[in-house]
Each structure stands twice: as C-alpha cells, then as structure tokens.
C-alpha cells in the first residue's frame, strides 16, 4: 500500500478559501503597485500555502495512522472471533456426543453438566468478542473494561461484558454446588474421605467468591455511572475487594493445607509416607503463609491510601 495520500476535498476547499482571502486582503490594504513574480505578495501566498499544506499533511498523516491502528485492532479481534466460532462448533459437537453417551448410560450427569457448561462458556466468549468488535468500530481503540470507563455513544459495553461473565460464574457455581452436595452424601456413607471434602469446600468457596467479585464490579460500575463515586474511588474499592477476596481464599487454602500437613505428619510417623512428602506439604504451607502476609500488607496500604479504617 502506498504511503502517499491525497488531501480530503474539504481540506482543499479550505486551503483555496484561505489563499483567496489572503489575496483579497492584500489588494484591499496595499497601494497600487506593479506586482512581479518574485514580489512580497507572491512570497506571502507561498508561505501561507506551505504552512497550510504542512498542517494539513500532519492532520492527514494522523488520521491515516489512526485508521491503520483501528484496522489492526479489528483484524486481531476478527481473527479471535473466527477461532471462537470454531471452538464453539467443536464443543457443541462434543456435547452431542456426551448427550448420546448419557442416554445410553455410558456418561454420568456431572459429565453432561460440565459439557453443557463448556458450550455456554464458548458462546459467551463469542458474544464478548462481538462486543469488543462493535466498540472498536465506534472508538477505533482497544475496548475498555475498567469500572470507571466512560460510556461509548451512550452504550455501556463494560456492564454488558460483566453480565456475560456473571452468567458463566453463576452456572459454574451451580455445578460446583451440585457436586458438593453429592460428595456430602458420599462422605456420610464413608465412600469419600474428609480430605476430598475439604478440597471440594475450597472449590465451592472459590466459585462463590468469583461470582461475588463480578457482582461487586457491576455494583461499583453502577455507582460510578450514577455519580455516587468517582473513577479513582471505584478503582480503589475494586482493588480492596479483590485483595480481600483473595486473602480469604488463601486463608481457606492455608487451613486446608494445614489440615493435610497434620495428616501427612501422622502418616509419616507411622511409616506410611516418606519425609519427602511431608517436606513438600510444609513448603506449600509456607508459600500460602507468605501470600497471605503480602495480601494483608497490600490491604493495609490500599485502605490507608483511601482513608478507610482498617477492618
């Protein structure tokens, strides 16, 4: 593609008007005189024309660069959209196979639900990319997902995308709750041990926190759009909520790891497990303790920066 671009018609028209006005002004205020080709009038006109062409060239160049940037963004998202479409077709085909296996008693209900959730996730990802494409076509820029992002031509792309994520998180939580309920029944009959149940409780808490986090973002978004909170305020509150949720999750994981460590130590003492397994579990506990300490320091910093009392 050539880098040479003709100026827009409105720019050429504006330039002609500027030149014509300059000439009329010169004729009106100067004494009658014979004008030569190298005279002041011609020099002034040439200087003005050069200045206008230079300024117009910069504008044209900027517009071309913006257009190219938009084309690159559109091409990138369109590529992702094509891949997402193929993935959606693939998981739909897998769902049909799983449904057939389920009807013949060769697949369990959990496998069926998981396959349906995969399809739902692929469909939502396709829809999300479609929203990104629409926003890029309007703004020419990368889509903004911050809770403090402005509306785009009166449309709230941020909340639309958050609603998609909230939907998949809600369905994931329902699946985890269903699995947790079945495990409780198995624990009651002694089929499944408490260690497995502790891991499932952690997964359940993680799924609930994921849904709570999305709903919190949606709430902050509405407060920002309603003028209740400023952009920096909602961004800081989001950071505090994320750090608090992560700290709670790490704390739960630490409790589970501590319980597992006690069991490992007991089995090592009885000679069932090697000390290597005990060292590995102890290292996992130390890593979680370090993560929790960092998150607690981060929370204190965020709250002090916002003038919030520690809680």
Helices and strands as residue ranges (DSSP letters): H 9-29, H 40-103, H 109-139, H 157-188, H 194-225, H 231-269, H 275-306
